[in-house]
Amino acid sequence: MGVCCMCHQEDYTYTFDGGEFCRQCLLDTITKPSVIEEKLPEFVEYHKKDFVDWITDTKAGDCYGIGDFVEEAKRMAVESWKEQHPDEYKEAIKDFRTSVPGEWEEYFEEVG
């Protein structure tokens, strides 16, 4: 228990920027535009993997226009991996051939 530095109520407090805040005052403080502007880059850096996974997941749409970059990065990653791990690459393409039943056969029907 502590005393909130904003509302002066005795409650469970959270430390933020040298002050002790009750939950509601903390939420009011951390949603101020100036706090968001200052702390957001640090937050994103702290959650970098989650952010990368979130922004590159374009299955539900590409509202940030990153899809082309994601596809190019994936293509380059596979090419680099292929050069560094040729045996695994050969195994993967064999597995890919059978990953969708019937697709191998359909390919030959389409290309004649």
C-alpha positions in Angstrom: 0.0 0.0 0.0 1.1 3.5 -0.7 -0.2 7.0 -1.4 -0.8 8.0 -5.0 1.1 11.2 -5.9 -1.8 12.4 -8.0 -5.0 11.7 -6.2 -3.4 11.2 -2.8 -5.6 8.1 -2.1 -4.1 5.2 -0.2 -4.0 2.3 -2.5 -1.7 -0.2 -4.1 0.7 1.9 -6.0 2.9 1.5 -9.1 6.2 3.4 -9.6 6.5 5.5 -12.7 9.0 8.3 -13.4 9.9 8.7 -9.8 6.3 8.9 -8.6 3.9 6.4 -6.9 0.5 6.1 -8.7 -2.7 4.2 -8.1 -3.8 2.1 -11.0 -6.3 4.7 -12.4 -3.8 7.6 -12.1 -1.1 5.5 -13.7 -3.4 4.6 -16.6 -4.3 8.3 -17.0 -0.6 9.3 -17.0 0.7 6.7 -19.4 -2.0 7.4 -22.0 -1.0 11.1 -22.3 0.3 11.9 -25.8 3.6 13.2 -24.4 4.3 10.0 -22.5 3.3 7.8 -25.4 5.6 9.8 -27.7 8.5 9.5 -25.2 8.1 5.9 -24.1 6.8 4.2 -27.3 10.1 3.6 -29.0 11.5 2.0 -25.8 8.4 -0.2 -25.5 8.7 -1.4 -29.1 12.4 -2.1 -28.6 11.6 -4.1 -25.5 9.0 -6.1 -27.4 10.9 -6.2 -30.7 10.2 -9.9 -31.6 6.5 -9.5 -30.8 6.4 -6.3 -32.9 8.1 -7.9 -35.8 5.8 -10.9 -35.7 2.8 -8.7 -35.4 3.6 -6.2 -38.2 4.8 -8.9 -40.7 1.7 -11.1 -40.2 -0.2 -9.9 -43.3 -2.7 -12.8 -43.4 -5.5 -10.6 -42.3 -4.5 -7.7 -44.6 -1.6 -5.4 -45.2 -2.8 -2.1 -43.6 0.8 -0.8 -43.2 2.0 -1.6 -46.7 4.8 -3.9 -45.5 3.8 -7.0 -47.5 6.2 -6.5 -50.4 9.1 -6.0 -48.0 8.1 -9.1 -46.1 7.9 -11.2 -49.2 11.3 -10.0 -50.4 12.9 -10.6 -47.0 11.5 -14.2 -47.0 12.7 -14.8 -50.5 16.2 -13.5 -49.6 16.2 -15.6 -46.4 15.4 -18.8 -48.3 18.1 -18.0 -50.9 20.7 -17.4 -48.2 19.6 -20.5 -46.3 19.8 -22.6 -49.6 23.4 -21.5 -50.1 24.5 -22.2 -46.5 22.5 -25.4 -46.1 22.2 -27.1 -49.4 21.4 -30.6 -48.0 18.6 -29.3 -45.9 17.3 -27.3 -48.9 17.2 -30.4 -51.0 15.3 -32.2 -48.3 12.9 -29.3 -47.9 12.0 -29.1 -51.6 11.3 -32.9 -51.5 9.0 -32.4 -48.5 7.4 -29.4 -50.2 6.5 -31.5 -53.2 4.3 -33.7 -51.1 3.0 -31.0 -48.7 -0.2 -30.5 -50.6 -1.7 -33.7 -51.8 -2.3 -33.8 -55.6 -0.5 -30.5 -56.3 2.5 -32.2 -57.8 0.3 -34.1 -60.3 -1.8 -31.0 -61.0 1.4 -29.1 -61.9 2.1 -31.5 -64.7 -1.4 -31.3 -66.0 -1.2 -27.5 -66.1 2.2 -27.1 -67.7 1.5 -30.0 -70.1 
